[in-house]
């Protein structure tokens, strides 16, 4: 199965059309450092990359040896083991964020990228009811009608 490559915006903003070539497309604005959404035609991605507006992000295939260390199995940037740290390069931090589906937002510096990754790892998953006590709002009975 061939997956569409992952691209990141290099300029302040990039406008991309998302949707089928023969159907209705929706224009999406992507900010610098954000991942280009799936559904953009490959020829359009190629054009944006050629013009220097986006860049392809390589996520390395890694293999773990018996000692538990990670080895690079292709020519892409190696992602070190463990949590991101100041010793990681910017490319390693971006690759980690892409691999773990973390949006770095406007983070450009290494400390900002590390903070964005840490915040994303602490955030409850989408659709989570974390923080919901299950109690009824004041003034309503369990069926939801006023008391």
Backbone bond lengths (Angstrom), bond angles and torsions (degrees), N, CA, C in turn:
res aa  C-N    CA-C-N  psi(-1)  N-CA   C-N-CA  omega(-1)  CA-C   N-CA-C  phi
1 X - - - 1.439 - - 1.524 108.56 -
2 X 1.321 117.64 128.07 1.458 121.67 -178.84 1.518 109.76 -97.75
3 X 1.342 115.86 121.32 1.449 120.90 178.08 1.505 110.09 -91.10
4 X 1.350 115.96 150.31 1.451 119.90 174.69 1.521 107.97 -70.09
5 X 1.336 118.34 136.07 1.459 120.22 179.53 1.527 110.85 -61.88
6 X 1.317 116.77 162.39 1.455 122.03 179.44 1.518 108.02 -100.28
7 X 1.333 115.87 132.50 1.456 122.50 179.89 1.522 109.43 -122.66
8 X 1.340 115.93 150.68 1.460 122.69 177.94 1.521 108.03 -125.46
9 X 1.342 116.98 141.66 1.458 121.77 178.20 1.528 109.93 -69.30
10 X 1.343 116.34 133.78 1.466 121.84 178.80 1.523 111.71 -100.30
11 X 1.323 117.85 -25.29 1.455 121.39 -177.98 1.529 109.92 -97.95
12 X 1.335 116.25 171.35 1.470 120.90 -176.97 1.523 111.36 -52.68
13 X 1.332 117.49 -46.92 1.465 121.89 176.13 1.524 109.50 -144.48
14 X 1.323 115.34 149.12 1.461 122.28 175.88 1.525 106.56 -136.02
15 X 1.322 116.46 131.32 1.466 121.62 177.08 1.523 107.44 -97.74
16 X 1.333 116.70 123.52 1.463 120.58 -179.03 1.525 109.86 -126.67
17 X 1.338 117.12 141.05 1.459 120.51 175.87 1.535 110.05 -87.62
18 X 1.319 116.53 125.84 1.461 121.02 -179.74 1.520 108.33 -110.92
19 X 1.320 116.34 129.04 1.458 121.16 178.06 1.507 111.08 135.86
20 X 1.328 115.91 174.22 1.467 120.57 -177.81 1.527 111.67 -69.15
21 X 1.323 116.22 148.13 1.462 121.80 -178.69 1.520 111.86 -62.34
22 X 1.319 118.10 -30.45 1.462 121.44 -177.13 1.522 112.91 -100.06
23 X 1.323 117.62 0.43 1.460 120.23 -178.37 1.510 111.51 -117.32
24 X 1.313 115.14 -159.32 1.452 121.05 179.10 1.522 109.77 -79.42
25 X 1.320 115.71 127.55 1.456 121.32 176.94 1.525 108.68 -106.54
26 X 1.305 115.15 151.89 1.453 121.39 177.27 1.523 107.56 -119.43
27 X 1.334 116.15 129.35 1.465 119.96 177.93 1.520 108.49 -77.56
28 X 1.321 115.91 131.78 1.455 122.52 178.57 1.522 108.64 -122.86
29 X 1.328 115.85 134.45 1.461 121.04 177.07 1.525 107.49 -95.86
30 X 1.334 116.02 126.91 1.462 122.17 -179.51 1.526 107.47 -117.19
31 X 1.320 116.20 131.99 1.472 121.17 -178.27 1.527 111.24 -93.28
32 X 1.321 115.90 158.77 1.468 122.77 -178.26 1.534 110.79 -49.13
33 X 1.324 115.76 129.97 1.458 121.92 177.57 1.514 114.03 89.37
34 X 1.343 117.70 -14.11 1.466 120.46 179.75 1.524 110.22 -82.98
35 X 1.322 115.48 155.73 1.457 122.09 -179.75 1.525 109.62 -80.25
36 X 1.331 115.98 135.12 1.467 121.64 176.05 1.528 107.01 -69.94
37 X 1.346 118.63 129.45 1.466 120.20 -176.20 1.529 113.23 -66.86
38 X 1.307 116.03 157.41 1.457 121.69 174.44 1.528 108.01 -66.87
39 X 1.312 117.19 153.24 1.457 121.24 177.26 1.517 113.32 103.25
40 X 1.346 117.90 0.26 1.460 120.88 175.89 1.531 106.69 -89.19
41 X 1.321 116.30 131.63 1.468 121.02 -178.08 1.523 110.81 -59.24
42 X 1.329 116.32 140.55 1.461 121.50 -177.13 1.523 111.79 -59.41
43 X 1.337 118.55 -38.40 1.461 119.91 179.31 1.529 111.30 -63.83
44 X 1.327 116.78 -34.38 1.467 120.41 176.87 1.533 110.06 -69.98
45 X 1.340 116.94 -41.26 1.467 120.54 176.54 1.525 110.63 -60.17
46 X 1.335 116.53 -43.76 1.466 121.21 179.16 1.530 110.77 -60.42
47 X 1.338 116.61 -42.17 1.459 121.46 179.41 1.533 110.92 -63.83
48 X 1.331 116.90 -45.10 1.468 120.92 179.31 1.531 111.03 -63.94
49 X 1.328 116.24 -38.72 1.468 120.38 179.53 1.531 110.25 -67.69
50 X 1.316 117.53 -42.73 1.460 122.09 178.96 1.530 110.84 -60.75
51 X 1.327 116.88 -37.30 1.470 121.86 -179.77 1.521 112.23 -80.98
52 X 1.349 118.09 -1.99 1.461 121.47 176.35 1.517 114.49 79.98
53 X 1.333 117.36 16.66 1.461 120.82 -178.54 1.529 112.38 -86.21
54 X 1.329 116.04 -27.63 1.465 121.34 179.23 1.522 108.62 -134.45
55 X 1.340 116.02 164.19 1.462 120.27 174.66 1.522 109.68 -136.06
56 X 1.322 114.85 146.58 1.461 121.17 178.33 1.525 108.81 -77.83
57 X 1.335 116.80 137.46 1.461 121.95 178.47 1.510 107.99 -108.19
58 X 1.313 115.47 125.55 1.459 121.17 178.82 1.521 108.91 -94.33
59 X 1.305 117.01 127.73 1.458 121.78 174.94 1.516 106.08 -106.92
60 X 1.324 116.69 118.75 1.463 118.81 -175.43 1.524 112.62 -70.45
61 X 1.325 113.85 146.87 1.452 119.79 168.17 1.516 104.88 -83.83
62 X 1.324 117.38 128.20 1.453 119.60 -178.53 1.512 109.78 -119.69
63 X 1.304 114.73 155.06 1.458 120.73 177.29 1.520 107.58 -129.32
64 X 1.306 116.81 140.09 1.456 120.56 -179.66 1.524 108.67 -100.57
65 X 1.336 115.69 128.92 1.455 118.64 178.35 1.528 110.23 -88.26
66 X 1.318 117.37 -179.89 1.459 121.55 -175.84 1.523 112.94 -63.55
67 X 1.332 118.10 -22.05 1.466 121.09 179.21 1.521 111.15 -84.68
68 X 1.347 117.55 -3.65 1.455 121.09 178.70 1.518 113.31 84.82
69 X 1.332 117.89 10.32 1.455 119.61 178.32 1.515 109.31 -91.11
70 X 1.318 115.67 152.79 1.452 120.84 -177.97 1.520 109.47 -97.95
71 X 1.329 115.51 132.66 1.456 120.40 179.07 1.517 109.23 -116.51
72 X 1.324 116.01 145.23 1.450 121.26 178.44 1.529 107.90 -77.29
73 X 1.353 116.51 134.14 1.463 119.13 -179.68 1.513 112.44 -112.46
74 X 1.343 117.47 0.52 1.453 120.21 174.18 1.523 108.59 -143.58
75 X 1.315 118.66 -171.14 1.450 121.95 -175.50 1.518 114.88 -84.00
76 X 1.318 119.96 5.90 1.459 121.97 -176.30 1.525 111.63 -82.71
77 X 1.317 114.59 172.86 1.462 122.11 -179.71 1.533 110.14 -63.96
78 X 1.323 116.48 130.08 1.463 121.35 179.10 1.527 109.00 -79.71
79 X 1.327 116.19 136.56 1.455 121.11 175.52 1.518 106.91 -98.20
80 X 1.338 118.14 118.18 1.461 120.32 -179.77 1.525 111.79 -62.78
81 X 1.314 115.81 161.81 1.464 120.37 177.52 1.515 109.91 -75.09
82 X 1.327 115.49 159.41 1.461 121.05 175.53 1.506 112.91 84.71
83 X 1.332 114.43 -169.63 1.454 120.78 -179.60 1.522 110.29 -79.03
84 X 1.340 116.74 148.66 1.457 119.97 178.43 1.530 111.33 -54.92
85 X 1.320 115.82 142.61 1.462 121.77 -177.77 1.524 109.63 -138.45
86 X 1.314 116.46 166.26 1.464 123.07 -179.93 1.533 111.48 -58.76
87 X 1.331 117.42 -25.51 1.466 120.69 -179.22 1.531 112.63 -74.43
88 X 1.342 118.05 -14.01 1.462 121.68 179.07 1.529 109.23 -73.32
89 X 1.336 116.15 153.02 1.466 120.40 174.68 1.531 109.35 -81.57
90 X 1.317 115.68 164.46 1.465 120.46 176.85 1.523 111.46 -60.01
91 X 1.338 116.88 -39.87 1.474 120.58 178.99 1.521 110.97 -64.53
92 X 1.324 117.31 -38.57 1.474 120.52 178.51 1.527 110.16 -65.53
93 X 1.327 116.52 -41.04 1.474 120.18 178.83 1.530 110.84 -64.35
94 X 1.344 116.98 -42.77 1.467 120.38 178.52 1.528 110.71 -64.80
95 X 1.330 117.25 -42.45 1.464 120.89 179.37 1.526 110.34 -63.14
96 X 1.337 117.21 -40.81 1.471 121.51 177.50 1.527 109.51 -61.24
97 X 1.333 116.59 -45.59 1.471 120.56 -178.96 1.524 110.92 -62.00
98 X 1.324 117.42 -43.33 1.467 120.58 179.49 1.524 110.15 -64.92
99 X 1.328 116.33 -45.94 1.467 120.70 -178.35 1.529 111.32 -60.08
100 X 1.343 116.63 -37.10 1.467 121.03 -177.54 1.528 112.66 -98.39
101 X 1.360 116.07 13.25 1.462 122.80 177.12 1.528 111.99 53.89
102 X 1.333 115.56 48.28 1.461 122.20 178.74 1.519 108.31 -108.59
103 X 1.337 116.45 126.84 1.451 122.20 178.15 1.525 108.10 -84.67
104 X 1.319 117.37 118.13 1.459 121.50 -179.64 1.528 112.42 -80.05
105 X 1.328 117.03 -7.54 1.458 120.10 178.96 1.516 111.35 57.95
106 X 1.329 116.58 -126.58 1.464 121.54 -177.36 1.530 112.58 -93.49
107 X 1.313 117.50 6.39 1.471 120.57 -177.51 1.522 110.44 -64.85
108 X 1.322 116.83 124.40 1.464 121.97 179.12 1.529 111.25 -119.62
109 X 1.338 117.44 -36.50 1.463 120.10 -179.25 1.528 109.63 -83.45
110 X 1.323 115.76 158.74 1.468 119.75 179.79 1.533 111.31 -58.94
111 X 1.346 120.21 -45.98 1.472 118.69 178.94 1.529 112.73 -60.78
112 X 1.348 117.02 -37.84 1.463 120.09 178.71 1.537 110.83 -67.61
113 X 1.348 116.93 -40.18 1.468 120.11 178.86 1.526 110.35 -65.22
114 X 1.334 116.95 -42.53 1.471 120.82 178.80 1.516 109.91 -62.51
115 X 1.342 117.14 -42.32 1.470 120.80 178.79 1.528 111.54 -64.60
116 X 1.334 117.36 -40.68 1.467 120.84 179.24 1.532 110.85 -64.82
117 X 1.325 116.52 -40.12 1.469 120.59 178.50 1.521 109.88 -65.87
118 X 1.329 116.82 -44.82 1.467 120.64 179.98 1.532 110.69 -62.14
119 X 1.334 116.89 -41.89 1.471 120.71 179.62 1.525 110.77 -64.29
120 X 1.332 116.80 -41.29 1.465 120.67 -179.65 1.525 111.29 -65.87
121 X 1.332 116.67 -35.52 1.470 120.09 -179.90 1.526 111.34 -70.85
122 X 1.355 117.42 -26.50 1.458 120.97 -179.50 1.521 113.07 -88.25
123 X 1.329 117.56 -18.78 1.459 121.77 -177.92 1.522 109.98 -68.60
124 X 1.355 117.28 141.70 1.462 119.32 176.91 1.523 110.00 -67.24
125 X 1.334 117.82 149.65 1.462 120.87 179.58 1.522 110.82 -61.38
126 X 1.329 116.57 151.62 1.457 121.35 177.84 1.524 109.53 -57.82
127 X 1.334 116.21 137.72 1.453 120.47 -179.82 1.507 113.06 83.52
128 X 1.318 116.91 1.05 1.455 121.55 -179.21 1.510 109.63 -72.06
129 X 1.319 116.15 149.23 1.455 121.09 177.29 1.514 109.92 -103.86
130 X 1.366 116.67 20.48 1.448 120.73 179.59 1.517 108.89 -58.33
131 X 1.315 116.59 133.92 1.448 121.41 -178.14 1.513 112.03 90.88
132 X 1.322 118.83 -12.40 1.456 122.72 177.80 1.514 107.88 -84.34
133 X 1.328 116.39 114.57 1.454 120.39 -176.58 1.515 112.46 -80.25
134 X 1.335 115.95 -12.87 1.454 118.90 -178.46 1.517 111.58 83.67
135 X 1.323 117.88 -4.46 1.465 121.51 -179.52 1.519 109.60 -72.83
136 X 1.313 115.94 153.17 1.452 121.14 178.09 1.519 109.12 -77.98
137 X 1.322 118.05 142.91 1.449 119.79 175.85 1.520 110.31 -59.58
138 X 1.305 117.04 149.41 1.467 120.95 -179.08 1.514 110.53 -56.35
139 X 1.316 115.48 135.83 1.471 120.87 176.70 1.502 114.17 84.63
140 X 1.355 120.44 9.73 1.456 120.53 176.98 1.517 108.87 -128.62
141 X 1.327 114.95 150.97 1.452 118.87 174.68 1.527 107.08 -91.38
142 X 1.344 118.82 173.37 1.455 120.46 -176.57 1.537 114.21 -55.95
143 X 1.321 118.71 -24.89 1.460 120.98 -179.73 1.521 111.04 -81.46
144 X 1.338 117.56 -7.95 1.446 120.62 176.84 1.496 114.60 94.39
145 X 1.345 119.07 -0.39 1.442 119.83 179.11 1.526 110.46 -93.52
146 X 1.331 117.54 150.89 1.465 120.65 -178.62 1.521 110.93 -58.56
147 X 1.331 114.01 146.78 1.471 118.90 -179.53 1.496 111.05 -79.11
